Amino acid sequence: MKIALHWKILIGLILGLVWALISSHMAWSTFTLNWIAPFGEIFINLLKLIAVPLVLFSIISGVAGLGDPSNLGRLGIKTLAFYFLTTFLAIALGLVLVNLIAPGKLIDEETRIDNRITYELWANENNITPKDGKSFLLDPTYADAVERAKINSQAEVAETDVLEKMQIAEDAKSAGPLDFFVKLVPANIFSALGNNGSMLQVIFFALFFGIALIFIPEDRGEPVKKVVDGLMEVLLKMVDLIMQAAPFFVFALLAGTVSKMAGDDISKVLEIFKGLSWYSLTVFIGLAIMVTLFYPLILKLFVKIIPYKSFFKAMSPAQTLAFSTSSSAATLPVTMECVEDNLGVDSKVTSFVLPIGATVNMDGTSLYQAVAVVFLAQLHYVDLSLGQQLTIVLTAALASIGSAAVPSAGLVMLIIVLQSVELNPLWIAIILPVDRILDMCRTVVNVTGDATVSAVIAKGENLLHYPPKHSTDDTFEPDVNI
C-alpha cells in the first residue's frame, strides 16, 4: 500500500520524538546530537539553498507572465491588503484570548508581587513611570519584598542570547524613518542572495527585473523567459528529490531539537512546560483557532470550492515541514508545490504571493507576540490599558513585517513590542525555554495563512483551477464542504 508523503513525514515526526525520549532516558543524547541531529541541519540547509533562487526566478517568471504592469499593481495591492487583514485579526484574537484566560494571573500572588517590585526598580532606573499608577515600592506592606528584590536585582545577569537579541532590536529601533526603504534596495544582488542579504531585497530585484522584462521587445525577452522557466523546473525537481528523503530528515530534526532541550534528563522539558503551561496553552489555543477555524472560514467566504478536509490534506506536507523546520523560508519550496499541485493555484499567483507571504505575513508570530506581552505584564502585576493594548496591535503588525522567516526571529521583534509599552525587554528570558516548540507551531500558522491568501487571490483573478487535473498523492478524494 502506498503511503502519502504527509503521512510519512508525520510518522517521521512521531519517531523523532520517541527517539528523543528514549535517547534522554538511556543517556544517549550526545550520540543523538553528534550523529543524528546534523542530518536535520543538512535538511534545513538544502531547503534554504533552494528557497532564495526559487523566490528570485518564480517572481521574475510570475511578473513577466502577467504581461501588463497594471496587473502587477492590482495583484500587489490585493496581496498586501489580505496579509495585513489576517495579521491584524490574528493579533486581535491573541489579545482576546490572553485577556480572557489571563495566564499571568494564574501564578501565585507572592511571585507576582515580587515580580512587580522588580519591574518598578527597573522602571526607576530607566526613568519610566508605570502607566497603571500603582507603586508597590512606596507601600510599607511590601517593605521586606522590596529589600529582597533589590538584592536579587543586583545579582541578576542577563543571558548572552537575550542580550544579543536586545542589541539587534535596539539597532532596528534606532533606524531612521526611511531606513526600511534604504535596506529594501540591494547595493549588490549577489550579496542579497547570500547570507548577508535579505529576502525582501531579493524580492525587490526580482520584481524590478520582471517589470523590465515586460517592457523590452518580445523577441528579445522570450529567450530570457524560457531560461527562467527552465531554471524554475530544475529547482522544483530538486524540491521533489529532497522531499523523497523528508521523513528521515524530519526524524533527525525533531530528535535533535528535543535532545538539545532535554539533554539526558527528559524531566527538564516537562518542568519547563509545567512552569509556563498556561502561557503555552493560551498561545496554542490561539494558533489552533487560526488554523482550524479562521483560515477555513476565509476559504468558505472567498473561495467556496475547496472542501475543508481537502485543504488540510493538500497542505499537510508543507504544514508538517513547517512544524519541523520552524522556518517559513525553508518551507517555501514545498508550500509552492502544495499550493500549485494540490490546490490548483496558478503559478502566476504562487510565484508572486507566496514569496512575499513568507517574508511579510507572520500571523502566528503576531498572535504569539500579543499573548506574550500581555502575559508578561500580568506576570509582573502590570495592568495594560486599552491604549497600550492598541499600541501592541500596531507595533506587532509592523514588527511582523520585519521579522525574518527564520527560527526564533519573532523574539527580536517581541523586544520591540515590549519596549513600545515600556516593559522590560529582558523579560523575554522568561518565555525563552518554550519558544522553540511554540515557534514550530506558529510557523504552521504562517504557512497555512500564506496558502489561504494565495487561494483567495487566485479565485479573484480567475486563476484557481480546483480540483487540479493531476496530483502527487491521494489528496483529492470527494469530501464534505466547509
C-alpha positions as CSV (number, residue, x, y, z in Angstrom):
1,M,0.0,0.0,0.0
2,K,1.4,3.4,-1.0
3,I,1.6,5.8,1.9
4,A,1.1,9.6,1.1
5,L,4.0,11.8,1.7
6,H,2.4,13.8,4.5
7,W,1.7,10.6,6.5
8,K,5.4,9.6,6.0
9,I,6.5,13.0,7.4
10,L,4.1,12.7,10.3
11,I,5.5,9.2,11.1
12,G,9.0,10.7,11.0
13,L,7.9,13.4,13.4
14,I,6.5,10.9,15.9
15,L,9.5,8.6,15.6
16,G,11.8,11.6,16.1
17,L,10.0,12.4,19.3
18,V,10.0,8.8,20.5
19,W,13.8,8.5,19.8
20,A,14.5,11.7,21.7
21,L,12.6,10.4,24.8
22,I,14.5,7.0,24.6
23,S,17.7,8.9,24.0
24,S,17.3,11.0,27.1
25,H,16.2,8.1,29.2
26,M,19.2,6.0,28.1
27,A,21.7,8.9,28.3
28,W,22.3,8.7,24.5
29,S,21.8,12.5,23.9
30,T,25.5,13.0,22.9
31,F,25.2,10.3,20.3
32,T,21.9,11.9,19.0
33,L,23.4,15.4,18.8
34,N,26.6,14.2,17.1
35,W,25.2,11.5,14.7
36,I,21.5,12.2,14.1
37,A,20.8,15.9,14.6
38,P,23.3,17.0,11.8
39,F,21.0,15.4,9.2
40,G,18.3,17.7,10.3
41,E,20.6,20.7,9.8
42,I,21.5,19.4,6.4
43,F,17.8,19.2,5.5
44,I,17.2,22.9,6.5
45,N,20.3,23.9,4.6
46,L,19.1,22.1,1.5
47,L,15.7,23.8,1.7
48,K,17.3,27.2,2.2
49,L,19.7,26.5,-0.7
50,I,16.7,26.3,-3.0
51,A,14.5,28.9,-1.3
52,V,16.3,32.0,-2.4
53,P,16.9,31.2,-6.1
54,L,13.3,29.8,-6.2
55,V,12.0,33.1,-4.9
56,L,14.1,35.0,-7.4
57,F,13.1,33.0,-10.5
58,S,9.5,32.4,-9.5
59,I,8.8,36.1,-9.0
60,I,10.5,37.0,-12.3
61,S,8.5,34.3,-14.1
62,G,5.3,35.4,-12.4
63,V,5.7,39.1,-13.1
64,A,6.8,38.5,-16.7
65,G,3.8,36.2,-17.2
66,L,1.3,38.9,-16.1
67,G,2.1,40.9,-19.3
68,D,0.6,44.2,-18.2
69,P,2.3,46.1,-15.3
70,S,-1.2,47.3,-14.1
71,N,-2.0,43.6,-13.4
72,L,1.0,43.5,-11.1
73,G,-0.2,46.6,-9.2
74,R,-3.6,45.2,-8.7
75,L,-2.2,41.8,-7.6
76,G,0.2,43.5,-5.2
77,I,-2.5,45.7,-3.5
78,K,-4.8,42.7,-3.1
79,T,-2.0,40.6,-1.6
80,L,-0.8,43.1,0.9
81,A,-4.4,44.0,1.9
82,F,-5.2,40.4,2.7
83,Y,-2.0,39.8,4.5
84,F,-2.5,42.9,6.7
85,L,-6.1,41.9,7.4
86,T,-5.1,38.4,8.6
87,T,-2.3,39.8,10.7
88,F,-4.5,42.3,12.5
89,L,-7.1,39.7,13.1
90,A,-4.5,37.3,14.5
91,I,-3.3,39.9,16.9
92,A,-6.8,40.8,18.0
93,L,-7.5,37.1,18.6
94,G,-4.3,36.8,20.7
95,L,-5.3,39.8,22.8
96,V,-8.9,38.5,23.4
97,L,-7.6,35.1,24.5
98,V,-4.8,36.4,26.8
99,N,-7.3,38.7,28.5
100,L,-9.9,36.0,28.9
101,I,-7.6,33.2,30.1
102,A,-5.2,35.6,31.9
103,P,-2.4,33.1,32.2
104,G,-0.1,35.5,34.0
105,K,-2.7,36.0,36.8
106,L,-2.8,32.2,37.5
107,I,0.7,32.3,39.0
108,D,0.8,32.6,42.8
109,E,0.2,36.1,44.2
110,E,3.5,36.4,46.1
111,T,5.6,35.7,43.0
112,R,3.6,38.3,41.1
113,I,4.2,40.9,43.8
114,D,7.9,40.2,43.8
115,N,7.9,40.5,40.0
116,R,6.1,43.8,40.2
117,I,8.6,45.3,42.7
118,T,11.4,44.1,40.4
119,Y,9.7,45.9,37.5
120,E,9.3,49.1,39.4
121,L,13.0,49.1,40.4
122,W,13.9,48.6,36.7
123,A,11.4,51.4,35.7
124,N,13.0,53.8,38.2
125,E,16.5,53.1,36.8
126,N,15.2,53.9,33.3
127,N,13.1,57.0,34.2
128,I,9.9,55.2,33.4
129,T,6.6,55.8,35.3
130,P,4.3,52.7,35.3
131,K,1.2,53.7,33.4
132,D,-1.2,51.9,35.7
133,G,-0.5,54.4,38.6
134,K,0.5,51.7,41.1
135,S,3.5,51.9,43.4
136,F,4.5,48.9,45.4
137,L,7.9,50.4,46.3
138,L,6.2,53.1,48.4
139,D,3.8,50.7,50.2
140,P,5.2,49.8,53.6
141,T,3.3,46.5,53.4
142,Y,5.8,45.3,50.9
143,A,9.0,46.6,52.6
144,D,10.5,43.1,53.1
145,A,9.7,42.2,49.5
146,V,11.4,45.4,48.3
147,E,14.6,44.6,50.1
148,R,14.6,41.1,48.8
149,A,14.0,42.3,45.2
150,K,16.9,44.9,45.5
151,I,19.3,42.1,46.5
152,N,18.1,39.8,43.7
153,S,18.2,42.5,41.0
154,Q,21.8,43.3,41.8
155,A,22.7,39.6,41.3
156,E,20.7,39.3,38.1
157,V,22.7,38.7,34.9
158,A,21.0,38.5,31.6
159,E,21.6,35.6,29.3
160,T,24.0,36.2,26.4
161,D,21.3,35.1,23.9
162,V,18.9,37.6,25.3
163,L,21.5,40.4,25.2
164,E,22.3,39.7,21.6
165,K,18.6,39.8,20.6
166,M,18.3,43.1,22.6
167,Q,21.1,44.6,20.6
168,I,19.5,43.6,17.3
169,A,16.2,45.1,18.4
170,E,17.9,48.3,19.5
171,D,19.6,48.7,16.1
172,A,16.2,48.2,14.4
173,K,14.5,50.7,16.8
174,S,17.1,53.4,16.2
175,A,16.9,53.2,12.5
176,G,15.6,56.3,10.6
177,P,12.0,56.6,9.2
178,L,13.1,55.7,5.6
179,D,15.7,53.1,6.7
180,F,13.3,50.3,5.6
181,F,13.3,51.6,2.0
182,V,17.0,52.1,2.0
183,K,17.5,48.4,3.1
184,L,14.9,47.3,0.6
185,V,17.1,48.2,-2.3
186,P,20.3,46.0,-2.5
187,A,23.6,47.6,-3.4
188,N,24.8,44.2,-4.7
189,I,22.3,41.5,-5.8
190,F,24.9,38.7,-5.1
191,S,25.3,39.9,-1.6
192,A,21.5,39.9,-1.3
193,L,21.4,36.4,-2.5
194,G,24.0,35.4,0.1
195,N,23.8,35.2,3.9
196,N,24.4,38.9,4.3
197,G,21.3,39.9,2.3
198,S,17.6,39.6,2.9
199,M,14.6,38.1,1.2
200,L,13.0,41.5,0.8
201,Q,16.0,42.6,-1.3
202,V,15.7,39.5,-3.4
203,I,12.0,40.2,-3.9
204,F,12.7,43.8,-4.9
205,F,15.3,42.8,-7.5
206,A,13.0,40.1,-8.9
207,L,10.1,42.5,-9.2
208,F,12.3,45.1,-10.9
209,F,13.8,42.5,-13.3
210,G,10.4,41.1,-14.1
211,I,8.9,44.5,-14.8
212,A,11.9,45.4,-17.0
213,L,11.4,42.2,-18.9
214,I,7.8,43.2,-19.8
215,F,8.9,46.4,-21.4
216,I,11.6,45.0,-23.7
217,P,10.6,43.7,-27.2
218,E,9.0,40.3,-27.1
219,D,11.6,38.7,-29.5
220,R,14.4,39.7,-27.1
221,G,12.5,38.9,-23.9
222,E,11.2,35.5,-24.8
223,P,14.6,33.7,-24.6
224,V,15.1,35.1,-21.1
225,K,11.7,33.9,-20.0
226,K,12.4,30.4,-21.4
227,V,15.7,30.3,-19.4
228,V,13.9,31.5,-16.2
229,D,11.1,28.9,-16.7
230,G,13.7,26.2,-17.3
231,L,15.5,27.1,-14.1
232,M,12.2,27.0,-12.2
233,E,11.6,23.5,-13.5
234,V,15.0,22.4,-12.3
235,L,14.5,23.9,-8.8
236,L,11.1,22.3,-8.4
237,K,12.6,18.9,-9.4
238,M,15.3,19.5,-6.7
239,V,12.5,20.0,-4.2
240,D,10.9,16.7,-5.3
241,L,14.2,14.9,-4.8
242,I,14.7,16.4,-1.4
243,M,11.2,15.6,-0.3
244,Q,11.7,11.9,-1.0
245,A,14.0,11.8,2.0
246,A,12.0,14.3,4.0
247,P,10.6,11.7,6.5
248,F,14.1,10.7,7.6
249,F,15.3,14.3,7.7
250,V,12.3,15.3,9.8
251,F,13.0,12.4,12.2
252,A,16.6,13.7,12.6
253,L,15.4,17.3,13.0
254,L,12.9,16.6,15.8
255,A,15.2,14.1,17.6
256,G,17.9,16.7,17.6
257,T,15.7,19.6,18.8
258,V,14.2,17.7,21.7
259,S,17.6,16.2,22.7
260,K,19.1,19.6,22.8
261,M,16.4,20.9,25.1
262,A,16.4,17.8,27.4
263,G,19.9,16.5,27.4
264,D,20.0,13.3,29.4
265,D,17.0,14.3,31.6
266,I,13.7,14.5,29.8
267,S,12.1,15.9,33.0
268,K,13.7,19.2,32.1
269,V,11.3,19.6,29.2
270,L,8.3,18.7,31.4
271,E,9.4,21.2,34.1
272,I,9.8,23.9,31.5
273,F,6.2,23.4,30.2
274,K,4.8,23.0,33.7
275,G,6.1,26.4,34.7
276,L,4.8,28.1,31.5
277,S,1.9,25.8,30.9
278,W,-0.9,28.4,30.9
279,Y,1.0,30.7,28.7
280,S,1.9,27.9,26.2
281,L,-1.7,26.7,26.3
282,T,-3.0,30.2,25.5
283,V,-0.7,30.6,22.5
284,F,-1.5,27.1,21.3
285,I,-5.3,27.6,21.5
286,G,-4.9,30.9,19.5
287,L,-2.8,29.2,16.8
288,A,-5.2,26.2,16.7
289,I,-8.2,28.6,16.2
290,M,-6.3,30.3,13.3
291,V,-5.6,27.0,11.5
292,T,-8.8,25.1,12.1
293,L,-11.4,27.8,12.1
294,F,-10.2,31.2,10.9
295,Y,-8.5,30.2,7.6
296,P,-11.2,27.7,6.6
297,L,-13.8,30.5,7.2
298,I,-11.9,32.8,4.9
299,L,-11.8,30.0,2.3
300,K,-15.6,29.4,2.7
301,L,-16.3,33.2,2.3
302,F,-14.0,34.0,-0.6
303,V,-13.2,30.7,-2.4
304,K,-16.1,28.3,-1.6
305,I,-15.0,25.5,-3.9
306,I,-12.2,23.9,-1.7
307,P,-13.5,21.5,0.9
308,Y,-12.4,21.8,4.5
309,K,-10.7,18.4,4.8
310,S,-9.2,18.5,1.3
311,F,-7.5,21.8,2.1
312,F,-5.6,20.3,5.0
313,K,-4.8,17.1,3.1
314,A,-3.4,19.3,0.3
315,M,-1.3,21.4,2.7
316,S,-0.2,18.7,5.1
317,P,3.3,18.2,3.6
318,A,4.0,21.9,3.9
319,Q,2.5,22.1,7.4
320,T,4.4,19.2,8.8
321,L,7.6,20.5,7.3
322,A,6.9,24.0,8.7
323,F,6.5,22.4,12.2
324,S,9.8,20.6,11.8
325,T,11.9,23.5,10.4
326,S,10.3,26.5,12.2
327,S,11.1,28.4,9.1
328,S,8.6,29.8,6.5
329,A,11.5,30.5,4.1
330,A,12.9,26.9,4.3
331,T,9.3,25.5,3.8
332,L,8.6,27.9,0.9
333,P,9.6,25.5,-1.9
334,V,7.3,22.8,-0.6
335,T,4.5,25.3,0.1
336,M,4.6,26.4,-3.5
337,E,4.4,22.8,-4.7
338,C,1.4,22.0,-2.4
339,V,-0.5,25.2,-3.4
340,E,0.1,24.7,-7.1
341,D,-0.2,20.9,-7.5
342,N,-2.8,20.2,-4.7
343,L,-4.9,23.3,-4.6
344,G,-4.7,24.2,-8.3
345,V,-3.5,27.8,-7.8
346,D,-1.9,29.1,-11.0
347,S,1.9,29.7,-10.8
348,K,1.4,33.3,-11.8
349,V,-0.2,33.8,-8.3
350,T,2.0,31.5,-6.3
351,S,5.2,32.9,-7.7
352,F,4.2,36.3,-6.5
353,V,2.0,35.9,-3.4
354,L,3.9,33.1,-1.6
355,P,7.4,34.5,-1.5
356,I,6.0,37.8,-0.3
357,G,3.9,35.9,2.3
358,A,7.0,34.1,3.6
359,T,8.6,37.4,4.2
360,V,5.8,39.7,5.5
361,N,2.9,37.5,6.5
362,M,3.6,36.3,10.1
363,D,0.1,35.7,11.6
364,G,1.3,33.1,14.0
365,T,4.2,35.3,15.1
366,S,1.9,38.3,15.6
367,L,-0.6,36.4,17.7
368,Y,2.2,35.0,19.9
369,Q,3.7,38.5,20.4
370,A,0.3,39.8,21.6
371,V,-0.2,36.9,24.0
372,A,3.5,37.1,25.2
373,V,3.5,40.8,26.0
374,V,0.2,40.8,28.0
375,F,1.2,37.5,29.8
376,L,4.5,39.0,30.9
377,A,2.7,42.2,32.0
378,Q,0.2,40.1,34.0
379,L,3.0,38.1,35.5
380,H,4.5,41.3,36.8
381,Y,1.3,42.7,38.1
382,V,1.1,45.4,35.4
383,D,-2.3,46.3,34.1
384,L,-2.1,47.4,30.5
385,S,-4.6,50.0,29.4
386,L,-6.7,49.7,26.3
387,G,-4.5,52.3,24.6
388,Q,-1.4,50.3,25.4
389,Q,-3.0,47.1,24.0
390,L,-3.9,49.0,20.8
391,T,-0.2,50.0,20.7
392,I,0.7,46.3,20.9
393,V,-1.7,45.7,17.9
394,L,0.0,48.3,15.7
395,T,3.6,47.6,16.8
396,A,3.2,43.8,16.5
397,A,1.7,44.2,13.0
398,L,4.6,46.3,11.8
399,A,7.2,44.2,13.6
400,S,5.9,41.0,12.0
401,I,6.7,42.5,8.5
402,G,10.4,43.0,9.6
403,S,10.6,39.6,11.2
404,A,12.9,37.3,9.3
405,A,11.4,34.0,8.1
406,V,13.8,32.0,10.3
407,P,13.6,30.2,13.7
408,S,13.1,32.5,16.8
409,A,13.3,35.8,14.8
410,G,10.0,36.7,16.5
411,L,11.8,37.1,19.8
412,V,13.8,40.0,18.4
413,M,10.5,41.7,17.3
414,L,9.0,40.9,20.7
415,I,11.6,43.0,22.4
416,I,10.5,46.0,20.2
417,V,6.8,45.3,21.2
418,L,7.7,45.2,24.9
419,Q,9.6,48.5,24.7
420,S,6.6,50.1,22.9
421,V,4.6,49.7,26.1
422,E,7.5,50.5,28.4
423,L,8.1,47.0,29.7
424,N,11.4,45.4,30.4
425,P,12.8,43.7,27.3
426,L,14.8,41.3,29.4
427,W,11.6,39.5,30.2
428,I,11.9,37.5,27.0
429,A,14.2,35.3,29.0
430,I,11.1,34.0,30.9
431,I,9.5,32.6,27.8
432,L,12.7,31.6,26.1
433,P,12.6,28.0,27.3
434,V,9.3,27.2,25.4
435,D,9.9,29.5,22.4
436,R,11.4,26.8,20.2
437,I,8.3,24.5,20.5
438,L,5.8,27.3,20.1
439,D,7.9,28.6,17.2
440,M,7.3,25.3,15.4
441,C,3.5,25.7,16.0
442,R,3.3,29.3,14.9
443,T,5.3,28.6,11.6
444,V,2.5,26.1,10.7
445,V,0.0,29.0,11.1
446,N,2.2,31.3,8.9
447,V,2.5,28.8,6.1
448,T,-1.3,28.0,6.2
449,G,-2.1,31.7,6.1
450,D,0.1,32.1,3.0
451,A,-1.7,29.3,1.3
452,T,-5.1,30.6,2.2
453,V,-4.4,34.1,0.9
454,S,-2.9,32.7,-2.4
455,A,-6.1,30.7,-2.9
456,V,-8.2,33.8,-2.3
457,I,-6.2,35.9,-4.7
458,A,-6.2,33.2,-7.3
459,K,-10.0,32.9,-7.1
460,G,-10.4,36.7,-7.5
461,E,-8.1,36.6,-10.6
462,N,-9.8,33.6,-12.1
463,L,-6.5,31.6,-11.7
464,L,-7.7,28.9,-9.4
465,H,-8.2,25.5,-11.1
466,Y,-9.6,23.3,-8.3
467,P,-9.5,20.3,-8.3
468,P,-6.3,20.3,-10.4
469,K,-6.0,17.8,-13.3
470,H,-3.3,15.8,-11.6
471,S,-2.0,15.5,-8.0
472,T,1.0,13.9,-6.4
473,D,-1.0,11.7,-4.0
474,D,-4.4,10.8,-2.8
475,T,-5.3,14.3,-1.7
476,F,-8.4,14.8,-3.8
477,E,-11.0,12.3,-2.6
478,P,-14.6,13.5,-2.5
479,D,-15.2,15.5,0.7
480,V,-17.7,17.5,2.6
481,N,-17.7,21.2,2.1
482,I,-16.6,23.6,4.9
